[in-house]
Amino acid sequence: MTFDEIWSNPPIRIGKAALHELLLTWLPRLRPDGRAVMVVGKNLGADSLQRWLGEQGWPTTRPASVKGFRVLETRRGQPG
């Protein structure tokens, strides 16, 4: 099953390893040019999550930041 969009407030408190595994399961399910939008608390590691996603080959931007929360957007590009 593939998706055009995934919207989530990911369960950060399940632990870093479990969160990373979850995201690496979800994100490959995006269709070409699909996107994932996530809301993550700054104090829960939003900035480091953004960096980590980029390091995993999922370029991630921060289109908004409000009241201690970050909106992170990850887009899937066209396959090679």
C-alpha angles and dihedrals in degrees: 000000000000132000139209091211139011118198117190149157090208118220096253094173094065086084134266097272094049092045092051091049090049094050092046087054095047102041098057087058091069115108118237106291090014121138141210121212117197133181113211131171114247090225089052093061105272093150095049090045090054090052093046093051090053091049089053091056097264105116107212130193131194106227093173143017120187133166096342096317128110126208107213122194123196119187127196113222128214113285115262 
